[in-house]
């Protein structure tokens, strides 16, 4: 049986056009999450946070290998890493104020995952992994609502160019950017930054709107 790949099954969420922004109403989904702050570059805390999320996500995915098959389990590909970004106390997100960044990193979980199942896998992961960020990993449902999104192709440093295209789209369509401390700048990382050509890197940029 072919594995569920959320990127392929939900192309409206994960594969927007890189030519033109689109409006989308993002539904409720389940995530493992962990918070952090500061510039992610050369940041050990950031790296440990990413490692913690993937460790728990793969612990859940690999349960059948241990003879544990949760009700409703499906074979699936672990979804991509995502990040919510904001600046504490500000109603604007800045690409340049890196030292003031706050973030929530997260990985989507399949529908069969419950809070109890997450806790079981988290405890097992803590026993096997020496990573203090595992103490901060949580499990939540998250509903984003109305957003505009667009695929950014290229290095992270050129994201402001794509963001400007999205802002012009909002103006033309009488929509207001709601990015701030409550609704946040959202990125979905479809490419591994450790591999490949940065000029071909794919990142979904998503802005909450009203």
ABEGO torsion letter per residue (X at the ends): XBBBBAAAABAAAABBBAABBBBBBBBBBBBBBBBBBEBABGBAAAAAAAAAAAAAAAAAAAAAAAGBBBBGBBBBBBBBBBBBBBBBGBABBBAABAAABBBBBBBBBBAABBAAAAAAAAAAAAAABBBAAAAABBBBBBBAEBBBBBBBBEBAAAAAAAAAAAAAAAAAAGBBBABBAABBBBBBBABBAABEBAAABBBBBBBBBX
